[in-house]
Amino acid sequence: MWGKLIAATVLGLPLSTFSVGAVLYAWPGPWQDGMVPGMLAILPVWLAVVAASPLFRSAPRAWGSLALATLAAFAALSAARTLGG
């Protein structure tokens, strides 16, 4: 239980930050206009990841899944910045 919670706490913050950032860069118009709503959206997304962490079967599966999701969100953010900028 604690391993899953720590995984979600540690990896959930970059996951939520990268995810919200990718949405902001992909949104039409300048990304600076969505900065404040985006920063406000990071906390509920992070809390949703932490709240869903007990659904993983084991702590190693949580670490692996969240690490892959974080890398995918980072790739999406990089692609959005490259293609949208």
Secondary structure, DSSP 8 states (H G I E B T S, - for coil): -HHHHHHHHHHHHHHHHHHHHHHHHHSSS-GGGGHHHHHHHHHHHHHHHHHHGGGSSSHHHHHHHHHHHHHHHHHHHHHHHHHH-
